């Protein structure tokens, strides 16, 4: 019991720290600009004269930060209801809310603005087309609306981010659930999916904090409006977002008809564990659709146990777990939260594959659900 209370207390404190980090966005962002102004002030006079436009540019950056900041109190206010008020309510004391912000949190808040561009603006349509459309096409081909009753098809989207892919799947009448671990993403997606009132309601500056590789200050101050569509579905549509660690939340065997992962599997310290979990929670005959790179987020983190197998090895692991790989493509050009006007452009050559869990597993070892690897032993039954 003590351990459970301690865990709940820590979760509550972290939640409040995230809210505080959002609220510190304006002051911390302006401090970074003011630091540049202080550096400028130390330069020789003729340097300052030559950099007069740079000084004006810094003023324009401040205006962009102020514009982004107007969104923060709206999101934070609605975030208090995200988990049914279990973390913050009318009885929350000042000492409880005065928990400080997270040291790495400002970068995460800044990242949220880029993800709003990617998932919920017209400018993000090209990236979404590269990354989401191939997955959606597979679902539509696998479960044609004139053959199956799509509301009966359960689709899971782990690592759902701000929820656009999951929303697009649900809008095609599938029963879809998104899962996300990042609380910064969850708080913003909660607002976008539940409380936006009209299309292009808000204007934001996604790359205002990207100070390098700009041809002009105007490239840094590009703005977008969101949402490009109002994320409202019919009452009959089954769509939900679930918070928590994928490996801890999803443990029930044979539950999902389809699992769609986009830029997700490399978020694991042990990618094999992700693959095994996906296999176990899929229904027999179910489909796993994946698109993304192998960035391996834990690769360079100190004190983290991380493995980084190549795609070649990963394909072998996928077969060993028990999947049948029905489709595999490499070198799909995909971008992620890129400023199209920046001098530096990152473009992944992503992998895309479709795997199926056999109707009958090759072998199951009672207790820990270990599966044999030999494809020749896999038997499909009608």
Secondary structure, DSSP 8 states (H G I E B T S, - for coil): -HHHHHHHHHHHHHHHHHHHHHHTHHHHHHHHHHHHHHHHHTS-HHHHHHTHHHHHHHHHHHHHHHHHHHHHHHHHHHHTTTTTTSS--TT--HHHH-----TTHHHHHHHHHHHHHHHHSSTTHHHHHHHTHHHHHHHHHHT-TTTS-GGG-EEEEES-TTSHHHHHHHHTT-EEEEEE--HHHHHHHHHHHHH--STT-EEE-TTTT--SS-SSHHHHT--EEE-SS-----TT--EEEEES-HHHH---SS-EEEEEEES-GGG-SSHHHHHHHHHHHEEEEEEEEEEE----TTTT-TT-------HHHHHHHHHHHTEEEEEEEEEEEE-SS--TTSS----EEEEEEEEEE-SB-S--BTTTTB----GGG-B---
